[in-house]
Amino acid sequence: LLVLIDLLRYGPKHGHERAIVRDDGYAKCPNVLFSCFANAFLQIVSGERLSREETGVLYDTGANAMVFQREGDDYGTILSYFPTLRYIFPFSRKFQRIRQASMNVNGFIETIIDKYLRTFDENHVRCFLDLYFREMVKCTPQEPNFTFQHDQLLLGLVDFFFPAISGATTQMALLFERLLHNPPVIERMQREIDEVVGHGRLPTLDDRTQLAYTEATLREAMRIDTLVPSGIAHRVQEDTTLRGYDLPKDTLVLIGLDAIHNQREYWGDPERFRPERFLDEHGRLALAKDLSVPFGAGKRLCAGETFARNIMFLTLAALMQNFNIRQPPNARLPDLSKRNTGVIIAPEDFWLKFEPR
């Protein structure tokens, strides 16, 4: 976060940053967040971050992840039903874009794995990757339930990395657009942060309970702009009857998260961006009022929920502490009805000025 704040406050220092932050203080969203969120992920799995000089690869990888998120489809486009169309123009062009973008992300994660595998010492465990490597050594491919293998690690990390670098950053970009339409929300968050944290340090997770309005704003953002409107697809594992409906084994099941987040009987005014809906009469966070399910439901809900909630809270609080946000001169407020729908909903890239307070 310190690097992100320095970049927004003082401008780019390295060539790769100039495509993301201009000298006049305008930053490209959600791209400006790619490095910060990706480095947080790398810290968890490897115990290290890329230095600011090295983060060009993170911005590039984030851009590739966004190609997949914007142009892909979790539940199957026509290419899923007629795979041979990928050889026919114009389907072939889209397929190749998505495939190449995905392979680029996979390639980045593979370089991280290979870097640590080359220096692995089972007697000196440094990080999560080393713990996994140690399990790989114990197993043999001939075992019937063999799961600790290189490809399993690669695909597992990619599954976590994709939403970390592109999903959570896009949710923040959607929130920035909402805040432009709701300046009083920004002002109230800033008053709260100034009173609780001040300006001598950055907000931490320990401040979360006292920054109730800031947390409520993030929860409202995830409700009103449901990042994955139908959630992740589930499969019925055995013949089941649910409320009188027969669900045969292997039936595809989707949870209408967006529908849940817009049910009037639950929310009263679901079309309004109103963080107060998650607070009690004393201004404290009332979790019992939060009926939202932005990360899905059931045993297979998003495994990255804790990571996403934590990093988005810390980023939002730090940015509101240090900056006001402004649009380019003479720009109209963003059209909140214009959303790109792929694997996730996403706005088109846009420029935003982070003006030091």
N, C-alpha and C positions, 0 to 999 in steps of 0.2 A: 504493500500500500504506500509506503514511503516513496518508492520509485514512481508509482503512478501519480502521486501528488506532486512530486518534483517535476515530472514531465508536463503536467497540466499547468503548473504555476510558472515554470521557467522556460518551457518549450523544448523542442527536440535537441538532443546532443549528438545523435548518430544518424547516419543516412537512412536507415530503415524506419526511423521514427518520423521522418518528414512526410511520409505517405499517410500517417495516422494523425499527427498533430501539426497544425500550421503555425507559422511564426506569429500570427495575429491571435493565437489562443484558441482557435476552433479545433475541436477534436472529432474524429470520425467515429460514429457509434453504430454498432457495438464494438467495432474493431479495437478501440483504444483500451478495452478491458481484457483483450485476449491474453496478453502477457501476464498480467496480474493473476488471473484465474488459473491459467495453465501452470504457472510457477507454484501456486498453492497446491495443485495436484501433484506436481513433481516432488515437492517437499514431503508430502505424505508417503509416496511410494519409494523414493530414493534418498530422502534425507537431505537433498540439495536442491538449489534453484539455479537457473541460468542467470549469469550476470547481465546487467543492462546491455552491455556490448554484444551479447550473444542472442538477444531476444528476437532478432529478425526472424529466426526460424519459427518462433511461437506465433508471431503475427501471420506468417505465411500458412502455418498449419491451421490456425483459426479460420483463415479465409477459405481453406479447403473444406474444413468441417462445415462451414456455412453453405457451401455449394450443395453438399449432401443434404443438409437440413432443409434447405429451401426447395430443392428440386426432387428430393426423394419422397417416398410415401410408405409409411409403416405397413399399410394394409394391402398394398398391391395396386399399382397402376396397370394400365393395359399391358405393359411389358411383363408383369407377373403372370398374366393369363395367356399371353401369346409371346413367349420368350423369343421366338424367331424374328419378331419385329425389330429386335435390337440391331439387326443387320440392314434394316431398311431406313433410308432417310425419310423424315427427320428424326425418327426414334433413335437411330444409331448415334446421332450427335449427342442427344441428351444422355443416353446410356453411357457413352464414353466419358462425358463430363463427370457424371456421378461416380463412375468406376475409378477414374483417374484421381478424383478428389479423395475418395475413400482410401485408395492405395497410398496416396501421399501421407495421409494421417497414419495409416498402419506403418509406413516406412519410418516416420519420426519415432513412434513408440518402439519400433524394433531397434533403432539406434541406441535408445536409452537402455533397453534390455541388454543388448550386446556389450555396451560399455561396462556395465556392472558385472556381467557374466565373465568377462575377460579377467577381472580382478577379484573374482569371488574366492573367499577363503572360508570354508565351513567352520573353522575355529574362531572366526572373527566376523560376527554378524553385524552389519552396519545399518540395515534398513529392511523394509518389507520385501524388496526384491531378493535379498540374501536369504531371508526365511523361506521364500518360495524355492530358490535354487537348492537349498538344503533338502527340501522335500523331494525335489526332482532327483537328487542323487540317491535317495533312499528307494525310489521306485524303479521298476523296469517296465518297458513297453509291453512285456508279455503278460503282466498282471491284468486280470479281467476288468478291474475297476480303475485302471490306470488313468489318472486325471492330471497329475502334476507333470505337465510337459510344456515345452516351449510355446507351441501354438496356442495352447489353452491360456497360458499367461498373456500372450500377445493379444488375443481376442478379448480376454477379460479386461485388460487395461484399456483397450480401445473403447469398449463398452462404457467404461467410466469416464474416459477422457473426452469423448464426443460431447456429452452434456455439460461437462465442466467448462470446456473452452467455448462452446457455442450455445448451449441451452441456457445456462445461468446468465451469460452475458447478454443474450437476447432478451431475457426477462427484465434485466436492468434497463436495456434500451427502451422497451415498452413502457417501463415505469417513468423514464425520463420524459417520454412524450406525454404521459398522463400528468406529470408535474407541471409541464408547460401550460396545460389547460387549467391547472389548479394552484396558482401561486400561494394562496393562504396555507395550503398543506406544507409547502416548503418553509414558509415563515414559522409555522408552528413546530415543525421538526427542528429548525435551527434554534428556536428559543429553548426547546427542551434540551437539546445537546449542549447549548451554552451554559444552561443552569446545572446540568448534571456532570458534564465532563470538563467544560471550559475549553481553553485553547492551549494548555500546556502539555497535552499529551493526546494521542489518538484514542478514540473509543475502543473498548474491549468487550468481549463477550460477558464479562462480569457486570458491565453497565446495562445489560439487556433488559433486566426487569425494571430498571428505572427509566429506560428509554421506551416506555410503553407505546407512545404515539408513533415513534419511528418504526417499531416492530409492527404495529397495526397497519401502517402505511404499506409495508412490504407484503403483509398478508393480503391486504386489499388488492394490491397490484397483481398478485398471483391468482386471486379470485376473478377479477374482472377481465383480465387478459390471460385466459387459461392456455398455457404454452403448448400443451398436447391435448387438444380438445376431447379426443376419444380415448385418451390414455394409451397404455401399451396393450397390445392384443394378448388375451389369455386363451387357454384351451381347456375344454372340459375333459377331465381325466377318466371319467367313467359315466355311464348312463345316469342321468340325474333328473329329478323333477323339482322345479322351483316355482312356487306360487301357481301351480296348475299347468305350468309349461314343461313339456318334455324336452330335455337337452341331451341328445345322443352324445356318446363319447366322441371326442375330437371336434366338437362344435366350437367355432371361433366365437369368443365372447369379448365384447368391448364395453367399457364403462363410460357412459356419457358425462365426462367431467364438466364440460362446458354447460350442459343442461342442468346439472346439479348446482353449478355456480350461478345460474340465472333463474332458479325457481322462485317465483314471487312469494309463495307461501312461506319460504324460509327467510328470504332476505328483505322483503317489503319493497325495496327500490333497487333491484339488482343492477339497473343501468347506470346508477350514480356511483361515482368514485368517492367513497365515504369511509375513511379509515376509522372513524368514531364507532362504527358498528361493532368493532371488536373490543371496545372499552366498556368498563362498568361506570356507574355513576360517580365514582371517585377518580376516574381517569386511569385506572389500572387495567392491564390486559386481562380480558375475560375469555379464557380458552374455551369455556363452555359455549360461547357464542360463535366460535369458529367452526362452522360446519363444512368448510371448504376441504377439498381433497386434491390439491394441485399435483401431488406426487403419486396419485393413484390410490388403490385400496386393495385389501387382501394381503395374502402372504407374499405376493410378487409385486408389491409397490416399489417405487424407485429406491434402489439401494443407496443412492447418493443424496438422499433428502437432507441428512444432517450436514453434510459438507456444503450443499447448496444454500440452505438456510443460513448457515454461519457466515459464509463468505459474502453473500448478498447483504446481510445485515451490517457486517463490518465495513463493506465498501460504501453502502448507502450512508451510514452514519459518518464516515470519514469525509466523504464528498460534501455532504450537507454542512459539516463543521467548517470546511475550508473554502467552499465555493458557492457562488450563485450560478445558476444556469441561464443562458441567454440564447435566443435564436439569432441567425444572421439578420442584419438590417433589412427591413421591409419584407421579411419572410412571413408567410401566413402560418397560423397554428397548424400543426400536423393533422391530417385527416385520419382520425382514429378508426375509420371504417375500412381504410386501405391496409390490408394485411396480406402478406404472401403466405399461402398455406401449403406446406410440404410435410415433412416429418413433424415440424413444429410450425406455429404461426410466428411470423417475423415481419417487422417493418423493413422497408428498403433502407439501405445505409443512409445516414443523415449526419449533418455537421451541427455541433453544439458547442457553444462557448462556455468554458468553465472559468468564471470571473472570480479571482481571489477576493475573499471577504476582508 
